[in-house]
Every structure is written in structure tokens, then in C-alpha cells.
Amino acid sequence: MKKTTWSLMLAAALAASLAGCSTAETETEAAGTTAAGSTAAAGDTEAAGTEEAAEEIHLTVAWWGNQVRNDRTQQVLDLYTQANPNVTFDSQPAQFSDYFTKLATAAAGNALPDVLQMNYTSYLEEYVDNGLLEDLTPYVESGLLDVSTIDQSILDSGSVDGKLYAVCCGLNAPALIYNKTLTDSLGIEIKDNMTLDEFMDVSRQIYEKSGVKTDLAFGNAESMMTYIMRGEGVDNMFAENAFAMTGEDAFVPFFEIYETGYNEGWMLDAGIFAELTVNSVEQCPLVYYSTPETQSWCACYWSNQLTAMQQSAPEGVELAYSTWPAADPVKADFLHPSMFFSVAAGSDNLEESVKVLNYLINDVECNNVLLAERGIPAPSAVTEAISDKLPEESQKEIAFIEDVVTPNSSTISPCPPSGATEVFSLADDLVEQVLYGATTAQDASARLFNDGNKILAD
């Protein structure tokens, strides 16, 4: 979504939320135990033995994801209702490419979901700046929301100006998920911590031997550009109201990979993505293709997405992990809060919404169903409780994070500022132009530097 439209929507949402905030007072008293593992306790709103019927509560819950996530999330919401019959849900899953557009529309209509999935991006700061997310700090202090076994650095990633607005529901890492069946058949080894040159050499070899091409995070410049620039020694691209780097050639290392792949033929054509839902696991060219020209040997996604991607892969295809490429892999790689849950400040049922958030984060029965699909659970107590039940893909993820990423990574970059959303949208447009041969890496870098600085200044 372009920044102008986004800002107008959020401005309208802010005005509406201010007008209606008197109808949704924050209640922060704890109501019953919130210990992990007790589904009923996580949601009970009436004291045991009361004869009076509990108040009917209807909550809206929104998230982005694949079909595996959709099915598991709906299952745990149904479990919550079974334990708390007075609480029902309107589930609103979406593809990532549509999710924040739909949220902005809902915000403009003062109709944000009560509980919503949030990303570690500029979106979090923008929603907080516009008063759309509930400060969860009082609920932590009252004991209604348990964050006691979440590492403080991970917990802080959901804070803005010292207040907690989002709770991390899982840890993951950037992951190059690749077709191991294909690479083994070609006699090509995919090693961890590849440099950009090594990655391009592997892509050339695979293309020359099989005709299968490469996809380098098309439509996700935010993640890939941040990673590539970290590998160039830039741990934070943003200063106050401007880029931290100077010079029109600052982004050449990022755009050059696409230009080289386009010129040499091993990068997927931009036109292929016009037929697909970009960033959809099910329609990723790693698993969704008809010919080698429409197939990618790899996908730059996140470690927690291996489960859904493996289920979407053609029969007989084994997928495996490596790391994203960068000039300096150790500087580039990082552990990442995969996503968060937040509560809308305008919710008519703030306390129950916080209880549902606590349930999703801490309840063992709930997480025995979710099974780390959103990433390794942030609360260490939950990870320990469900570890024996995790599927093979999640066990692979734990080993990948512990053995490959953690020893060879650096601190995550700060959350991008308000305005970065449009900057990254421009970068995606420029990548597409490079892959159509309509512009060069040098010109794309210059335009992003100049136009991006204007966006950030505004």
C-alpha cells in the first residue's frame, strides 16, 4: 500500500478510535490463574460455581499465513470456546500480501480485530504511533499476561518507548529453503553461510545443469535488502528522517544480484510472478511450477515455514535449510521474532482479548496443536513442554537455529521507522524493473536513495 493511502487510513482510524475510546475502558485485574497448560484457566471469566450465565463475548482474531497455520489456529480457537462457551470467534486469516492492506481498511473504519498478528517491521511502530494498539504493560503487571519465561531481549522487540504493545509468539531465522532432491541429483552441495559470490555460482551451476532458475525473495525487499545491507556492514539503514548511508550507489550490492541473474538468465523472470500470489507458501516457485523456466531451486523465507512448504512440495521432493547469502554471512544473519500478537486499543473486550493472547502464547494444550508453526515458542517453558511432540521439520528448525544461526549471527537490526513501508514498496518496484531489463542496478540504487530520502523526510 502506498504511504499516502496508508497515512490517510490510519489518520481516519485514529480520529475514530479517539472518538470511541470512552466505550472501551481497560480492565487489568487478574481473573483466575493464567498458568501455562490450563486451557480453561486461560479463559475463564466467571468464578467457579456461579449460577449466573457468563456474558456472551464475540472476538475477532486476524492473522496471515498458509493453510497449515489457518487450520491449526482455528483448531485452538475452537478449543478455547469449548473451555469457555460464552466466548466465540470471528476468524480472519489472510495471505501476507493482503493482510496489512485489510488491516489498514479495518483501522480506517474503527474496526480492527480484537486480537491481531503483528510483524517486526515499521507496521508495529506506525500502529503504536496512531494509538491503535493496547499497551499490554498493565496486564503483565497484574498477572493476566504471563511473560515470565520469555527472554527479555525478545520481549523488548515488541516494545515501543518502553511500553509493551506486542508479544512475540515465536522465534525463527532467515532460511534459504531449497530442493535437496534436485541439488543432490545434480551433485551440487549447498553449504551454510554462503557469500553472494558463492550463491551466484551455485545458481549458475543449477541453471546450466537443469534449466531450473533462482528466486531471491521477489516481492520481499524489506527482508532481503536489510539482510544484504547488513552483510555490507550496515546494521541499520535508517537515521532520523533519512537513510543512514550516503551516496547514490549505496544499494548497488542489492540490485546487482538481480541484474546479474537477469543478464545471465538464471534468475526467474518478473513476469512469472504476475500469475502468482507473491509471498504465498503454496504458490512459491520452489514448490509450485510447471517447467524448469517457472521453477526455483530455492526460496528465501523463514525457518518456521519449512513445515508448510514441505507439505506443499511435489511428492518425493525433500526440502532442506541453508542460510541467506551475504557478503559477510555472520554480520548479516540474525535471530528474529517471527511474529507477534497484539490487542486492538479499541476492543470492547480488552480483558478477554488479553486472555486469548495469553492462551495463544502460554497454553501448552494450545501449543501442542500449533506445534511451532509460527516459530519456536518464545516462552521457554512452552518449548520445553512440547519439544517431544514437534514434527520432524520443527526439530530440523531447532537444530538449524541452534547449530547454524546462533553461532554465526549478529544482533537484529532496529525496527524500521514509520515511512519505511513505502521505501520498501519502492524497492520491490525497482527489483521488478531490473528483472524486466527496464533499469540497471546503478540507476535503481540512485532512484531508491533519492526518492527514499524524500519519503523518509516527509
C-alpha positions as CSV (number, residue, x, y, z in Angstrom):
1,M,0.0,0.0,0.0
2,K,1.4,3.4,-0.8
3,K,2.3,5.6,2.1
4,T,-0.2,8.4,1.2
5,T,-3.2,6.0,1.3
6,W,-1.8,4.2,4.4
7,S,-1.4,7.5,6.3
8,L,-4.9,8.7,5.4
9,M,-6.4,5.4,6.6
10,L,-4.5,5.5,9.8
11,A,-5.4,9.1,10.4
12,A,-9.0,8.3,10.0
13,A,-8.7,5.3,12.2
14,L,-7.0,7.4,14.9
15,A,-9.8,10.0,14.8
16,A,-12.4,7.3,15.1
17,S,-10.6,5.5,17.9
18,L,-10.3,8.7,19.9
19,A,-14.0,9.4,19.5
20,G,-14.9,5.9,20.7
21,C,-12.3,5.2,23.4
22,S,-14.7,6.0,26.3
23,T,-16.7,2.9,25.4
24,A,-13.8,0.5,26.0
25,E,-12.2,1.0,29.4
26,T,-9.1,-1.0,30.2
27,E,-9.6,-3.6,32.9
28,T,-6.4,-5.0,34.3
29,E,-7.4,-7.1,37.3
30,A,-6.4,-10.8,37.0
31,A,-9.3,-13.2,36.8
32,G,-8.2,-16.6,37.7
33,T,-4.9,-18.4,37.1
34,T,-3.0,-18.0,33.8
35,A,-0.6,-20.8,34.3
36,A,0.7,-22.5,31.1
37,G,-1.1,-25.7,30.4
38,S,-4.6,-24.9,31.7
39,T,-6.9,-24.1,28.8
40,A,-9.9,-23.5,31.0
41,A,-8.0,-21.2,33.4
42,A,-6.7,-19.2,30.4
43,G,-10.2,-18.1,29.5
44,D,-12.5,-18.5,32.5
45,T,-14.3,-15.3,33.2
46,E,-16.7,-16.4,35.9
47,A,-15.9,-17.8,39.4
48,A,-16.4,-21.5,39.8
49,G,-19.8,-22.5,40.9
50,T,-21.7,-19.3,39.9
51,E,-25.2,-19.9,38.7
52,E,-25.4,-16.8,36.6
53,A,-24.7,-17.3,32.9
54,A,-21.5,-15.8,31.7
55,E,-21.7,-12.7,29.4
56,E,-21.6,-13.6,25.7
57,I,-18.3,-12.3,24.2
58,H,-17.5,-12.3,20.5
59,L,-14.0,-11.6,19.5
60,T,-12.3,-11.1,16.1
61,V,-8.9,-12.7,15.6
62,A,-6.8,-11.9,12.5
63,W,-3.6,-13.4,11.2
64,W,-1.7,-14.0,8.0
65,G,-0.3,-17.4,7.0
66,N,-0.6,-20.6,5.0
67,Q,-3.3,-23.3,5.2
68,V,-1.4,-25.2,7.8
69,R,-1.4,-22.2,10.1
70,N,-5.0,-21.4,9.3
71,D,-6.2,-24.9,10.2
72,R,-4.2,-25.1,13.5
73,T,-5.2,-21.6,14.6
74,Q,-8.8,-22.3,14.0
75,Q,-8.5,-25.6,16.0
76,V,-7.1,-23.9,19.1
77,L,-9.7,-21.1,18.9
78,D,-12.3,-23.9,18.9
79,L,-10.6,-25.4,21.9
80,Y,-10.8,-22.1,23.7
81,T,-14.6,-21.9,23.0
82,Q,-15.1,-25.4,24.3
83,A,-13.5,-24.4,27.6
84,N,-15.2,-21.0,27.6
85,P,-18.6,-21.5,25.9
86,N,-19.5,-17.8,26.3
87,V,-16.6,-16.8,24.1
88,T,-16.8,-17.2,20.3
89,F,-14.6,-16.0,17.5
90,D,-14.7,-14.5,14.0
91,S,-11.5,-15.8,12.4
92,Q,-10.0,-13.6,9.7
93,P,-7.0,-15.3,8.1
94,A,-5.3,-13.8,5.0
95,Q,-2.3,-14.1,2.8
96,F,0.6,-11.9,3.9
97,S,0.4,-9.9,0.7
98,D,-3.2,-8.8,1.6
99,Y,-3.0,-8.8,5.4
100,F,-1.8,-5.2,6.2
101,T,-4.0,-3.7,3.4
102,K,-7.0,-5.3,5.1
103,L,-5.9,-4.2,8.5
104,A,-5.5,-0.6,7.3
105,T,-9.0,-0.7,5.9
106,A,-10.3,-2.0,9.2
107,A,-8.4,0.6,11.1
108,A,-9.9,3.4,9.0
109,G,-13.4,2.0,9.8
110,N,-12.6,1.8,13.6
111,A,-13.0,-2.0,13.2
112,L,-9.6,-3.5,14.0
113,P,-9.7,-7.2,15.1
114,D,-9.6,-7.6,18.8
115,V,-6.5,-9.9,18.6
116,L,-4.2,-9.4,15.7
117,Q,-1.0,-10.9,14.4
118,M,1.7,-8.2,14.1
119,N,5.1,-8.1,12.3
120,Y,8.5,-6.9,13.4
121,T,8.5,-4.1,10.8
122,S,7.6,-0.4,10.6
123,Y,3.9,-1.5,10.9
124,L,4.3,-2.0,14.6
125,E,5.6,1.5,15.2
126,E,3.0,3.0,12.8
127,Y,0.1,1.3,14.7
128,V,1.5,2.4,18.0
129,D,2.1,6.0,16.8
130,N,-1.5,6.2,15.8
131,G,-2.9,4.9,19.1
132,L,-4.3,1.7,17.6
133,L,-2.7,-0.9,19.9
134,E,-3.3,-1.6,23.6
135,D,-0.4,-1.1,26.0
136,L,0.0,-4.6,27.5
137,T,2.3,-3.5,30.3
138,P,-0.6,-3.2,32.9
139,Y,-1.7,-6.7,32.1
140,V,1.8,-8.1,32.7
141,E,1.9,-6.2,36.0
142,S,-1.5,-7.6,37.1
143,G,-0.5,-11.2,36.1
144,L,-3.2,-11.6,33.5
145,L,-0.5,-11.8,30.8
146,D,2.4,-14.1,31.6
147,V,5.8,-13.2,30.0
148,S,8.0,-14.7,32.8
149,T,9.8,-17.3,30.6
150,I,10.3,-15.1,27.5
151,D,13.9,-13.8,27.1
152,Q,14.0,-10.1,27.9
153,S,15.6,-9.1,24.6
154,I,12.9,-11.0,22.7
155,L,10.2,-9.4,24.9
156,D,11.7,-5.9,24.2
157,S,11.4,-6.4,20.5
158,G,7.6,-5.9,20.9
159,S,8.0,-2.7,22.9
160,V,7.9,0.9,21.7
161,D,9.1,3.7,24.0
162,G,9.3,1.3,26.9
163,K,5.8,0.1,26.7
164,L,4.8,-3.4,25.6
165,Y,2.4,-3.5,22.6
166,A,3.1,-6.9,21.0
167,V,4.2,-10.2,22.5
168,C,6.5,-12.5,20.4
169,C,4.8,-15.8,19.7
170,G,7.8,-17.5,18.1
171,L,11.4,-17.3,17.2
172,N,12.8,-18.0,13.7
173,A,15.6,-17.1,11.4
174,P,16.1,-16.2,7.8
175,A,16.2,-19.5,5.9
176,L,17.1,-20.5,2.4
177,I,14.8,-23.4,1.9
178,Y,16.0,-25.4,-1.1
179,N,15.1,-28.5,-3.1
180,K,17.6,-31.0,-1.8
181,T,16.3,-33.7,-4.0
182,L,17.2,-31.6,-7.0
183,T,20.6,-30.5,-5.8
184,D,21.6,-34.0,-4.8
185,S,20.6,-35.3,-8.2
186,L,22.9,-32.7,-9.8
187,G,25.8,-33.5,-7.4
188,I,25.7,-29.9,-6.0
189,E,26.3,-29.3,-2.3
190,I,24.5,-26.4,-0.7
191,K,26.6,-25.2,2.2
192,D,25.6,-22.9,5.0
193,N,26.8,-19.3,5.3
194,M,27.3,-18.8,1.6
195,T,28.7,-15.5,0.3
196,L,26.9,-13.7,-2.5
197,D,29.5,-14.9,-5.0
198,E,29.1,-18.5,-3.8
199,F,25.3,-18.3,-4.1
200,M,25.5,-16.9,-7.6
201,D,28.0,-19.6,-8.6
202,V,25.6,-22.3,-7.3
203,S,22.7,-20.7,-9.1
204,R,24.6,-20.7,-12.4
205,Q,25.6,-24.4,-11.9
206,I,22.0,-25.5,-11.2
207,Y,20.7,-23.5,-14.2
208,E,23.3,-24.9,-16.6
209,K,22.7,-28.5,-15.5
210,S,18.9,-28.5,-15.2
211,G,17.4,-25.2,-16.5
212,V,15.9,-24.6,-13.1
213,K,16.2,-20.9,-12.1
214,T,16.6,-18.9,-8.8
215,D,14.2,-16.7,-6.8
216,L,15.8,-14.3,-4.4
217,A,12.9,-13.1,-2.3
218,F,10.9,-11.4,-5.1
219,G,8.3,-9.1,-3.5
220,N,10.1,-9.0,-0.1
221,A,12.7,-6.3,-0.5
222,E,12.2,-5.3,3.1
223,S,13.7,-8.6,4.4
224,M,16.3,-9.3,1.7
225,M,17.6,-5.7,1.3
226,T,18.0,-5.4,5.1
227,Y,20.0,-8.7,5.1
228,I,22.2,-7.8,2.1
229,M,23.0,-4.4,3.6
230,R,23.8,-5.9,7.0
231,G,26.3,-8.1,5.1
232,E,27.8,-4.9,3.8
233,G,28.3,-3.7,7.3
234,V,25.1,-1.5,7.6
235,D,23.3,-2.8,10.6
236,N,20.7,-0.1,10.4
237,M,19.8,1.5,7.1
238,F,17.9,4.4,8.7
239,A,18.9,7.6,10.5
240,E,16.4,10.2,11.6
241,N,14.2,11.1,8.6
242,A,16.7,9.8,6.1
243,F,18.9,6.8,5.1
244,A,22.0,6.2,7.3
245,M,24.1,5.7,4.2
246,T,25.3,8.4,1.8
247,G,25.7,8.2,-1.9
248,E,23.5,7.1,-4.8
249,D,25.4,3.8,-5.1
250,A,24.5,2.7,-1.6
251,F,22.1,0.0,-2.8
252,V,24.0,-1.3,-5.8
253,P,25.1,-4.6,-3.9
254,F,21.4,-5.4,-3.5
255,F,20.2,-4.7,-7.0
256,E,23.3,-6.1,-8.7
257,I,22.3,-9.7,-7.8
258,Y,19.1,-9.4,-9.7
259,E,20.7,-7.6,-12.6
260,T,23.4,-10.3,-12.9
261,G,20.8,-13.1,-12.7
262,Y,18.7,-11.4,-15.3
263,N,21.6,-10.8,-17.7
264,E,22.9,-14.4,-17.3
265,G,19.4,-16.0,-17.4
266,W,19.4,-17.9,-14.1
267,M,17.1,-15.5,-12.2
268,L,13.3,-16.1,-12.5
269,D,11.6,-13.6,-14.8
270,A,9.5,-11.0,-13.1
271,G,6.5,-11.9,-15.4
272,I,6.2,-15.3,-13.8
273,F,5.1,-13.6,-10.5
274,A,2.3,-11.8,-12.2
275,E,0.5,-15.2,-12.2
276,L,1.2,-15.9,-8.6
277,T,0.2,-14.7,-5.1
278,V,3.6,-13.2,-4.1
279,N,4.9,-14.5,-0.7
280,S,2.4,-17.3,-0.6
281,V,3.9,-20.6,0.5
282,E,1.6,-22.6,-1.6
283,Q,2.4,-20.6,-4.8
284,C,6.1,-20.2,-4.2
285,P,8.1,-21.3,-7.3
286,L,10.1,-23.7,-5.2
287,V,7.1,-25.9,-4.9
288,Y,4.6,-24.5,-7.5
289,Y,5.8,-24.8,-11.1
290,S,5.1,-26.4,-14.4
291,T,8.5,-26.2,-16.2
292,P,12.1,-25.5,-15.2
293,E,11.7,-22.0,-16.5
294,T,9.0,-21.4,-13.9
295,Q,10.7,-23.3,-11.1
296,S,13.2,-22.1,-8.5
297,W,15.6,-24.3,-6.7
298,C,15.4,-22.2,-3.5
299,A,13.2,-19.8,-1.6
300,C,14.3,-17.1,0.8
301,Y,11.7,-17.5,3.5
302,W,11.8,-18.1,7.3
303,S,12.8,-21.2,9.2
304,N,9.3,-21.8,10.6
305,Q,7.9,-22.1,7.1
306,L,9.6,-25.4,6.2
307,T,6.6,-27.4,7.6
308,A,4.0,-25.8,5.3
309,M,6.4,-25.6,2.4
310,Q,7.3,-29.3,2.7
311,Q,3.5,-30.2,2.7
312,S,3.1,-28.1,-0.5
313,A,6.1,-29.7,-2.3
314,P,5.5,-32.3,-5.0
315,E,5.6,-35.9,-3.8
316,G,9.1,-37.2,-3.5
317,V,10.8,-33.8,-3.1
318,E,12.8,-33.3,0.1
319,L,13.4,-29.7,1.2
320,A,16.3,-28.6,3.4
321,Y,17.7,-25.5,5.1
322,S,20.6,-23.2,4.4
323,T,21.3,-19.5,5.1
324,W,20.6,-16.5,3.0
325,P,23.6,-15.3,1.1
326,A,25.5,-12.1,2.0
327,A,28.9,-10.6,1.5
328,D,29.6,-11.3,5.2
329,P,27.2,-14.0,6.4
330,V,28.0,-13.6,10.1
331,K,27.2,-9.8,10.0
332,A,24.0,-10.4,8.0
333,D,22.4,-13.3,9.9
334,F,20.3,-12.9,13.0
335,L,17.6,-14.5,15.2
336,H,14.2,-13.0,14.5
337,P,11.0,-12.6,16.4
338,S,8.9,-14.4,13.8
339,M,5.7,-12.5,14.6
340,F,3.7,-11.1,17.4
341,F,0.2,-11.0,18.8
342,S,-1.3,-7.6,19.8
343,V,-4.6,-6.4,21.1
344,A,-6.5,-3.5,19.5
345,A,-6.8,-0.4,21.7
346,G,-10.4,0.0,20.6
347,S,-11.6,-3.5,21.6
348,D,-14.8,-3.7,23.5
349,N,-13.4,-6.7,25.3
350,L,-9.9,-5.8,26.3
351,E,-9.5,-8.2,29.2
352,E,-10.8,-11.2,27.3
353,S,-8.7,-10.3,24.3
354,V,-5.6,-10.3,26.6
355,K,-6.6,-13.7,28.0
356,V,-6.8,-15.1,24.5
357,L,-3.4,-13.6,23.7
358,N,-2.0,-15.2,26.8
359,Y,-3.6,-18.5,25.8
360,L,-2.0,-18.5,22.4
361,I,1.4,-17.7,23.9
362,N,1.5,-19.8,27.0
363,D,-1.1,-22.6,27.0
364,V,0.6,-26.0,26.5
365,E,-2.5,-27.7,25.1
366,C,-2.9,-24.9,22.6
367,N,0.8,-25.1,21.6
368,N,0.6,-28.9,21.2
369,V,-1.8,-28.1,18.3
370,L,0.1,-25.1,16.9
371,L,3.4,-27.1,17.1
372,A,5.8,-24.2,16.5
373,E,4.4,-23.4,13.0
374,R,4.8,-19.7,13.8
375,G,8.4,-20.3,15.0
376,I,9.9,-21.9,18.1
377,P,7.7,-20.7,21.0
378,A,9.1,-17.6,22.7
379,P,8.3,-18.8,26.3
380,S,11.0,-21.3,27.2
381,A,8.6,-23.2,29.4
382,V,6.3,-23.9,26.4
383,T,9.2,-25.0,24.1
384,E,10.3,-27.5,26.8
385,A,6.8,-28.8,27.3
386,I,6.1,-29.5,23.6
387,S,9.5,-30.4,22.3
388,D,8.9,-34.1,22.2
389,K,5.8,-33.6,20.1
390,L,7.2,-31.3,17.5
391,P,7.2,-32.7,13.9
392,E,10.4,-33.5,12.0
393,E,10.5,-30.1,10.3
394,S,10.4,-28.3,13.6
395,Q,13.2,-30.5,15.0
396,K,15.2,-29.5,11.9
397,E,14.4,-25.9,12.6
398,I,15.6,-26.1,16.2
399,A,18.9,-27.7,15.1
400,F,19.3,-25.1,12.3
401,I,18.8,-22.2,14.8
402,E,21.0,-23.7,17.5
403,D,23.8,-25.1,15.3
404,V,23.9,-22.9,12.3
405,V,22.4,-19.5,13.0
406,T,23.1,-18.8,16.7
407,P,26.9,-19.3,16.5
408,N,27.2,-17.3,13.2
409,S,24.9,-14.3,13.6
410,S,24.7,-10.7,14.9
411,T,22.1,-8.7,16.8
412,I,18.9,-8.0,14.9
413,S,18.6,-4.5,13.3
414,P,16.3,-2.0,14.9
415,C,12.6,-2.0,13.8
416,P,12.3,0.3,10.7
417,P,10.8,3.7,11.3
418,S,7.4,5.0,10.1
419,G,7.8,5.7,6.4
420,A,9.9,2.6,5.7
421,T,6.9,0.7,4.4
422,E,6.7,2.9,1.3
423,V,10.5,2.8,0.9
424,F,10.5,-1.0,0.7
425,S,7.5,-0.9,-1.7
426,L,9.5,1.3,-4.0
427,A,12.4,-1.2,-3.7
428,D,10.1,-4.0,-4.7
429,D,9.0,-2.0,-7.8
430,L,12.6,-1.3,-8.7
431,V,13.6,-5.0,-8.4
432,E,10.7,-5.8,-10.8
433,Q,12.0,-3.2,-13.3
434,V,15.5,-4.7,-13.1
435,L,14.1,-8.2,-13.8
436,Y,12.3,-6.8,-16.8
437,G,15.5,-5.2,-18.0
438,A,13.9,-1.8,-17.8
439,T,16.6,-0.3,-15.5
440,T,20.1,-1.0,-14.2
441,A,21.3,-1.8,-10.7
442,Q,23.1,1.6,-10.6
443,D,20.0,3.6,-11.7
444,A,17.8,1.6,-9.3
445,S,20.1,2.4,-6.4
446,A,20.2,6.1,-7.3
447,R,16.4,6.3,-7.5
448,L,15.9,4.4,-4.3
449,F,18.4,6.6,-2.5
450,N,16.9,9.9,-3.7
451,D,13.2,9.1,-3.7
452,G,13.6,7.1,-0.4
453,N,15.2,10.0,1.3
454,K,12.3,12.2,0.2
455,I,9.8,9.6,1.6
456,L,11.6,9.4,4.9
457,A,11.9,13.2,5.2
458,D,8.1,13.6,4.8
